[in-house]
């Protein structure tokens, strides 16, 4: 369950704008978020230990001098909640007149004065803080260079602006590198494929390799298909992936090399939605498998925000933390797991001590270099990486 607390002055119209924008985004992603802006809401409406709470502080001179805003902020700080400050300036002196010193060093989101619409960055940051959207969102663009390079580069640039990390071989693979090895690694790391189904795509051996690996790894795929791409590719069409169609006579401009604005927005919106849905489904499937194995061993599974599972024995005397990543694990995943705040979990679960912390990665293809790197990071820490859900049984 997700909860958003909005702190702002009584007459600040931005509060209603944020609520509306968050509700619209939640509806698009098919999630439910409780939203409120008073202390009673934050303290009493939801007391469940499984709730992830995030705070938006709408900075202003009125909020800075408002007693209720101060109380709400004190509550958030005491609970160690993630706080997103919002200001209308990047001038340090004016900024200090809008937000309290306690959160002055937190990176804020800019919302220019007089702008009615909620900044896209603020909405994205809220959903990332709630672990609904990936903070480290990655996309692999698969395309045919002969007829789709310009569109691929355009989509790369636009997705980067939306804070995606995009793999495009033009930019990420050097001439001296093993292209097949780099592409294979990138596919598992990104765990989401944007396939540009152009008229000449079927002629590319490399795209066939990429599609085959993506299908074997059950990666989410979004297809952008030219309406004049006549050659059928059975392995793609049979999979029935979500598809956006491009009509070259209407949707491509600048001598048919770039996607027109309206169609570009449709593609970007679809990438965001399908990226979320694809990785969400991978995580849900992983949780399902963990629960099935735990049930066989008569272990209890408790779900916590951020896709963390607590596995305990029936007596409640031993416990393990299992975190789930839908892609290849990285150093940041291990760092977060190693530094996970377990005080509230420890108290609620009545455990004397957590045992091994386990990082379950859905992706199964990893190189020996990747394994050595993670082993070097783990060293003597009480951490384990499970390379695929089918191996979790051995760690429970």
KELUMTI-634519 format. One record per residue (C-alpha): residue number from 1; x, y, z. Coordinates in steps of 0.05 Angstrom, whole numbers, plus 5000, padded with zeros to 4 digits. Layout:
! KELUMTI-634519
pos	xx	yy	zz
NUM	X	Y	Z
...
! end
This chain:
! KELUMTI-634519
pos	xx	yy	zz
1	5000	5000	5000
2	5024	5070	4984
3	5012	5135	5020
4	5030	5206	5001
5	5030	5263	5052
6	5029	5333	5022
7	5054	5389	5066
8	5037	5460	5045
9	5004	5525	5067
10	4928	5523	5074
11	4912	5565	5013
12	4967	5535	4968
13	4930	5513	4905
14	4989	5469	4886
15	4964	5416	4935
16	4902	5401	4895
17	4943	5402	4830
18	4991	5350	4858
19	4934	5306	4882
20	4901	5308	4814
21	4967	5294	4776
22	4984	5236	4823
23	4915	5205	4817
24	4918	5209	4741
25	4986	5175	4740
26	4963	5123	4790
27	4903	5107	4746
28	4948	5101	4685
29	4993	5052	4722
30	4934	5016	4756
31	4957	5028	4828
32	4922	5057	4889
33	4954	5113	4930
34	4923	5144	4993
35	4935	5219	4991
36	4925	5269	5048
37	4953	5333	5075
38	4942	5334	5150
39	4977	5302	5210
40	4915	5262	5228
41	4918	5228	5160
42	4992	5212	5166
43	4988	5186	5238
44	4922	5150	5242
45	4891	5135	5174
46	4941	5080	5159
47	4982	5047	5214
48	4997	4983	5176
49	5071	4965	5176
50	5067	4949	5102
51	5052	5020	5081
52	5105	5060	5044
53	5099	5134	5060
54	5129	5192	5021
55	5123	5266	5034
56	5119	5325	4986
57	5136	5392	5020
58	5110	5451	4979
59	5158	5505	4999
60	5134	5577	5009
61	5141	5633	5059
62	5072	5617	5086
63	5089	5544	5095
64	5154	5562	5131
65	5115	5602	5182
66	5055	5555	5188
67	5051	5516	5253
68	5014	5457	5223
69	5065	5450	5167
70	5119	5449	5220
71	5083	5394	5258
72	5074	5352	5196
73	5147	5360	5177
74	5170	5341	5247
75	5127	5278	5242
76	5159	5261	5174
77	5229	5273	5200
78	5216	5231	5263
79	5191	5174	5220
80	5251	5181	5173
81	5204	5187	5114
82	5230	5206	5045
83	5216	5280	5034
84	5212	5315	4967
85	5219	5390	4975
86	5188	5434	4921
87	5212	5506	4909
88	5202	5559	4855
89	5274	5583	4851
90	5345	5559	4847
91	5371	5620	4883
92	5397	5596	4951
93	5374	5657	4990
94	5303	5654	4963
95	5303	5579	4972
96	5318	5586	5046
97	5256	5630	5052
98	5213	5573	5026
99	5237	5510	5061
100	5261	5495	5133
101	5335	5486	5148
102	5321	5413	5166
103	5309	5395	5093
104	5351	5449	5060
105	5404	5400	5037
106	5354	5352	5004
107	5353	5359	4929
108	5289	5396	4911
109	5243	5397	4850
110	5233	5463	4814
111	5162	5487	4803
112	5165	5556	4772
113	5119	5608	4801
114	5056	5619	4761
115	5059	5551	4727
116	4994	5514	4737
117	5013	5445	4712
118	5051	5399	4758
119	5123	5388	4734
120	5132	5319	4704
121	5196	5311	4745
122	5156	5318	4809
123	5106	5265	4790
124	5161	5218	4768
125	5201	5230	4832
126	5139	5215	4875
127	5127	5148	4839
128	5201	5130	4843
129	5202	5146	4918
130	5142	5101	4927
131	5179	5045	4889
132	5123	5043	4837
133	5169	5066	4782
134	5240	5041	4778
135	5291	5093	4800
136	5340	5060	4753
137	5296	5054	4691
138	5332	5022	4632
139	5311	5010	4561
140	5346	4970	4506
141	5331	4996	4435
142	5334	4941	4382
143	5334	4969	4311
144	5359	4961	4240
145	5412	5014	4225
146	5396	5019	4150
147	5327	5047	4159
148	5313	5062	4233
149	5376	5097	4259
150	5347	5167	4261
151	5284	5144	4297
152	5326	5103	4346
153	5370	5163	4362
154	5308	5208	4370
155	5276	5159	4418
156	5342	5151	4455
157	5347	5226	4466
158	5274	5235	4487
159	5276	5176	4536
160	5340	5203	4568
161	5303	5269	4580
162	5251	5227	4618
163	5306	5199	4662
164	5311	5131	4628
165	5379	5099	4618
166	5378	5076	4546
167	5423	5025	4512
168	5435	5042	4439
169	5494	5006	4406
170	5513	5069	4368
171	5531	5102	4435
172	5548	5045	4482
173	5591	4995	4442
174	5661	5015	4420
175	5691	4985	4356
176	5741	4945	4397
177	5688	4910	4440
178	5654	4843	4429
179	5587	4868	4405
180	5549	4803	4418
181	5575	4799	4490
182	5559	4872	4504
183	5489	4866	4474
184	5474	4802	4513
185	5495	4836	4578
186	5457	4899	4563
187	5392	4861	4549
188	5393	4829	4618
189	5413	4894	4652
190	5358	4935	4620
191	5305	4880	4624
192	5260	4919	4576
193	5264	4920	4500
194	5238	4974	4452
195	5237	4938	4385
196	5235	4983	4323
197	5199	4939	4271
198	5221	4976	4208
199	5213	4950	4137
200	5284	4923	4134
201	5287	4895	4205
202	5278	4823	4182
203	5345	4827	4144
204	5386	4838	4208
205	5421	4778	4239
206	5435	4818	4303
207	5363	4836	4314
208	5344	4763	4308
209	5396	4747	4362
210	5368	4802	4407
211	5296	4780	4398
212	5315	4707	4412
213	5350	4725	4477
214	5294	4772	4498
215	5242	4716	4487
216	5285	4664	4523
217	5293	4712	4582
218	5219	4730	4580
219	5235	4804	4577
220	5179	4855	4568
221	5179	4880	4495
222	5144	4940	4465
223	5141	4942	4388
224	5142	5005	4346
225	5121	4979	4278
226	5122	5014	4211
227	5057	5001	4174
228	5096	4987	4110
229	5137	4932	4144
230	5108	4874	4104
231	5156	4817	4123
232	5125	4775	4178
233	5170	4751	4235
234	5133	4692	4268
235	5171	4693	4334
236	5150	4765	4344
237	5079	4763	4318
238	5061	4699	4356
239	5084	4731	4422
240	5030	4785	4414
241	5070	4841	4446
242	5039	4910	4455
243	5050	4951	4392
244	5049	5023	4369
245	5041	5033	4294
246	5078	5085	4253
247	5049	5106	4186
248	5109	5134	4148
249	5065	5180	4106
250	5035	5214	4167
251	5078	5200	4229
252	5148	5211	4200
253	5172	5281	4184
254	5237	5316	4164
255	5241	5274	4101
256	5212	5215	4139
257	5270	5208	4186
258	5239	5232	4252
259	5175	5216	4289
260	5122	5272	4291
261	5107	5303	4358
262	5039	5271	4371
263	5062	5201	4353
264	5126	5211	4393
265	5085	5226	4455
266	5044	5164	4444
267	5107	5121	4440
268	5139	5153	4501
269	5075	5144	4542
270	5072	5071	4520
271	5145	5059	4539
272	5132	5086	4609
273	5069	5045	4619
274	5095	4980	4590
275	5162	4987	4625
276	5125	4992	4691
277	5078	4935	4675
278	5132	4889	4648
279	5179	4895	4707
280	5120	4894	4756
281	5097	4827	4727
282	5168	4799	4732
283	5170	4819	4806
284	5100	4791	4820
285	5120	4725	4788
286	5183	4723	4831
287	5142	4736	4895
288	5094	4680	4875
289	5151	4630	4866
290	5183	4650	4933
291	5117	4640	4968
292	5107	4571	4936
293	5176	4547	4958
294	5166	4576	5028
295	5099	4542	5035
296	5131	4475	5020
297	5181	4487	5076
298	5127	4513	5124
299	5158	4582	5125
300	5119	4648	5132
301	5126	4703	5080
302	5111	4776	5097
303	5112	4829	5042
304	5140	4898	5055
305	5146	4961	5012
306	5201	4964	4960
307	5192	4891	4941
308	5224	4864	5004
309	5201	4797	5033
310	5212	4774	5104
311	5216	4698	5110
312	5207	4669	5180
313	5200	4601	5211
314	5134	4582	5246
315	5163	4598	5314
316	5183	4668	5291
317	5254	4658	5318
318	5292	4661	5252
319	5285	4707	5193
320	5314	4725	5126
321	5305	4785	5082
322	5293	4773	5007
323	5297	4833	4960
324	5276	4825	4887
325	5306	4857	4826
326	5275	4845	4757
327	5341	4852	4720
328	5415	4835	4732
329	5435	4854	4802
330	5483	4912	4811
331	5525	4944	4865
332	5468	4992	4882
333	5420	4935	4895
334	5469	4903	4944
335	5484	4970	4978
336	5409	4982	4990
337	5399	4912	5016
338	5460	4916	5062
339	5437	4983	5090
340	5363	4966	5094
341	5329	4997	5154
342	5301	4937	5193
343	5284	4969	5260
344	5208	4971	5248
345	5209	4903	5215
346	5250	4874	5272
347	5201	4899	5324
348	5138	4878	5287
349	5165	4809	5270
350	5195	4798	5340
351	5259	4770	5311
352	5323	4768	5352
353	5366	4773	5290
354	5359	4770	5215
355	5400	4717	5180
356	5428	4722	5110
357	5401	4778	5066
358	5384	4752	4997
359	5381	4789	4931
360	5337	4751	4882
361	5349	4772	4810
362	5298	4750	4759
363	5350	4752	4703
364	5390	4687	4696
365	5443	4704	4643
366	5505	4732	4678
367	5578	4729	4658
368	5635	4704	4701
369	5659	4776	4705
370	5592	4799	4733
371	5594	4744	4786
372	5666	4761	4806
373	5648	4834	4811
374	5589	4820	4858
375	5630	4771	4899
376	5682	4826	4908
377	5628	4874	4932
378	5597	4823	4979
379	5664	4801	5007
380	5649	4780	5080
381	5581	4813	5084
382	5521	4771	5101
383	5493	4776	5031
384	5476	4727	4975
385	5455	4736	4903
386	5407	4684	4873
387	5415	4682	4796
388	5343	4665	4778
389	5279	4649	4815
390	5286	4574	4803
391	5346	4573	4851
392	5313	4608	4910
393	5294	4541	4942
394	5366	4528	4962
395	5371	4594	5000
396	5307	4589	5041
! end
